Amino acid sequence: MKTNEELRLAVLIDGDNIPYANIKEMMEEIAKFGVPTFKRIYGDWTKPQLGGWKGVLLENAIHPIQQYGYTTGKNATDSAMIIDAMDILYSGKVDGFCLVSSDSDFTRLATRLRESGMKVIGIGERKTPSPFIVACDKFIYLEILRLQDEKEPGKTTKDKPSTPVQVIDNKLLKLIKSSVNDLADDDGWAFLGEIGQMLNKKRPDFDPRNYGFTRLTPLLKSLKKNFEVDERISGKSNAKQVYVKNKGK
């Protein structure tokens, strides 16, 4: 099985639907999942509202694809992006796709790519409809990338952003508790790494950063009334392994 560093990704951006700000942070985020082999952005570049993209495309080696709007009310950009995605899929040159859009029209495309064994990462704004989010293996909100960019110089990565994208509610607590129960041993302890994977399988848009935390461990530690966190030192390398247990019923 290939590691993230080896995964070849096709990055396809809906230029009509995504703002150009924070493109640098977005590409850095994508690099965590693999190597962008294809980098394309789709839109009608004769429109003035796409002018902001032109200054950042060259810096990030993103290839613009011109797509005229042939008919009023029809999004030709979506069609061009979908056709290219299928061409790239059948070329056999990638292991996954990163679809950058907040448009639910790409729901079926994400589903089709996953059916073909592709890893699908979605990136979009909080307004993205749920069907597209759940069709991806992982979905990342652009807002958390903006928060990272806005953090003051000199702050450590452990600092909590002042304005989380989502709030911790009972729905999240139930999700985490059920995931711990699914993975717990006879004593009720579950390995943190497996919990994180389970949470992403159940909810592709789950990300500790949405709630103001850089990692899952500090998020769970902040919920002392609900979870017990045990950091264990194991092996000759003194590697730290984190286990989590539900508190109460």
JOURCOR-V715481 format. One record per run of one state. SS is the DSSP state (@ for helix, = for strand, . for the rest). FROM is the first residue (numbers start at 1). TO is the last residue. If there is no record, write none. Layout:
BEGIN
ss=<SS SS>
from=<FROM FROM>
to=<TO TO>
END
This chain:
BEGIN
ss=<. = . @ . = . @ . = . @ . = . @ . = . @ . = @ . @ . = @ . @ . @ . = . = .>
from=<1 8 15 23 32 35 44 48 58 63 67 76 92 96 101 104 116 119 125 130 135 138 142 151 170 184 189 192 203 208 212 216 222 227 235 239 247>
to=<7 14 22 31 34 43 47 57 62 66 75 91 95 100 103 115 118 124 129 134 137 141 150 169 183 188 191 202 207 211 215 221 226 234 238 246 249>
END
